[in-house]
Structures are given as structure tokens and as C-alpha cells.
Amino acid sequence: MIEPLELFALVPGLMRGYGGLEQAAARLRGVPERLKILAELKAATLTHCEYCIDLGSQIARRAGLSDAQLLALPTYRQSALYTDDEKLVLDYAVAMSRTPVEVTDALFAELRRRFADAQLVELTFVIALENLRGRFNLALGVGAAGFSEGMVCAVPATPPPASRAGEGEGAAASPSPAARG
């Protein structure tokens, strides 16, 4: 299994830049950590990135999320396991992770009522960064790495797409660039 950092290492300048983004994200303290972790994990489940879901579930458990909360993530809106702020942040992660992005004026107005401008920028950044991670990993065939092996893991809200880029219906599956070595 090829890890994301091994792939970034193939282009040292890109790895340095990406490392800077990750370091900046790790230093952010304006939004409660639990909210950021939930937002990132929800984004991971929406991109269907196995690596991100695997690692994100482990991080979420360490941040205090229960197995029940991880399993309720696809139906968080109807769950009593999440606070109003958590549901709002999860709504934002969903809206941001759609293609095209679907952040409504009403959603953004509600976010502005609950969070300061700097907090919104921070929250937006961590969700966007998780989308970058997931799409990068998916395109290059990075799979789960066993971070949550034997434990409850968050699941995608919908089944993963039947095909991947370059593998349309009827087309022969070809290995990803990562699998080609």
C-alpha cells in the first residue's frame, strides 16, 4: 500500500508546500477541535476516501467520539447524539464537499450567527483541506491503512461510486498511477 506521503515525496517541492498546509492546519485553535474533526470526517465520508475515513475515525475516537456517534454520522441530522453546533458544522461540510459547492445563503447566515469570521475561515480551510486529501488519495489509488482495524469506523453516507476515473461503464479497469509504481 502506497501512503500519501510517499506519493508527495515523489515531488519534493510539492511535499514541502503540502507539509506547510498541514502544519498550518495543525496549529489552528479558533474552532473547537471536536468540531473540526467532525467536519473533516464528514468530508472524508463524502469523498469516499478509505484512507481518510480510516485515519479520521481513529482521530475522532481519540477526540472522544463514541462508536454510536461514528455510526450515526450518515444520519446526523436525525440523531440526538450531536449538538446543534455539531449538526451545523456537519451541514457545512456536506455543502462544501458537493460538486458544485452548495453553501446556501441561509446556511452561511446561520454559521455567521454562531462563529466569528476567523472561525469560519478556519472551518472552511479544514474542510477544503480534507477534500484535497480525499480527492488526491482516490485519484492515486490510496486505500485504507489499518488505523481503525478491528474498531468501528465511520461509513459513507451513500455507497461509493461504481466507477473511478478512467473506469467508466464497459471500460476495462486500469491500475491507478500509484499502483503502476
Residue pairs with C-beta under 8 A, 6 or more apart in sequence:
1 142
1 143
1 145
2 140
2 141
2 142
2 178
2 179
3 142
3 145
4 51
4 133
4 136
4 137
4 140
4 142
5 15
7 136
7 140
7 142
7 178
8 14
8 15
8 18
8 19
9 15
21 129
22 129
25 125
25 126
25 129
28 36
28 122
28 125
28 126
30 116
30 118
30 119
30 122
31 115
31 119
31 122
31 123
31 126
33 63
34 63
34 64
34 65
34 86
35 85
35 86
35 89
35 123
36 122
36 123
36 126
37 56
37 59
37 60
37 63
37 65
38 60
38 65
38 82
38 86
38 89
38 90
38 93
39 89
39 90
39 92
39 93
39 123
39 126
39 127
39 130
40 52
40 56
40 59
40 93
40 126
40 127
40 129
40 130
41 53
41 56
41 57
41 59
41 60
41 73
41 154
42 73
42 76
42 90
42 93
42 94
42 97
43 52
43 93
43 96
43 97
43 127
43 130
43 131
43 134
44 52
44 53
44 56
44 130
44 133
44 134
44 154
45 53
45 73
45 74
45 154
45 155
45 156
45 157
46 93
46 94
46 97
46 98
46 156
46 157
47 97
47 130
47 131
47 134
47 135
47 138
48 134
48 138
48 156
48 160
48 161
49 133
49 134
49 135
49 137
49 138
49 142
50 137
50 142
50 143
50 144
51 137
51 142
51 143
51 144
51 145
52 130
52 133
52 134
52 137
53 144
53 153
53 154
53 155
53 156
54 144
54 145
54 146
54 147
54 148
54 153
55 145
55 147
55 148
56 130
56 154
57 70
57 147
57 148
57 151
57 152
57 153
57 154
58 147
58 148
58 151
60 69
60 70
60 154
61 67
61 70
61 148
61 151
61 152
66 81
67 151
67 152
68 81
69 79
69 81
69 82
70 152
70 153
70 154
71 152
71 154
71 155
72 79
72 81
72 82
73 90
73 154
73 155
73 157
74 155
74 156
74 157
76 82
76 86
76 87
76 90
77 87
77 90
77 91
82 90
85 114
88 110
88 111
88 114
89 123
91 107
92 103
92 107
92 111
92 123
92 124
92 127
93 127
93 130
95 101
95 102
95 103
95 104
95 107
96 103
96 124
96 127
96 128
96 131
97 127
97 131
111 120
111 123
112 120
115 123
136 142
138 164
139 165
139 176
139 177
140 176
140 177
140 178
141 175
141 176
141 177
141 178
141 179
142 178
162 169
163 169
163 171
164 173
164 176
166 174
167 173
167 174
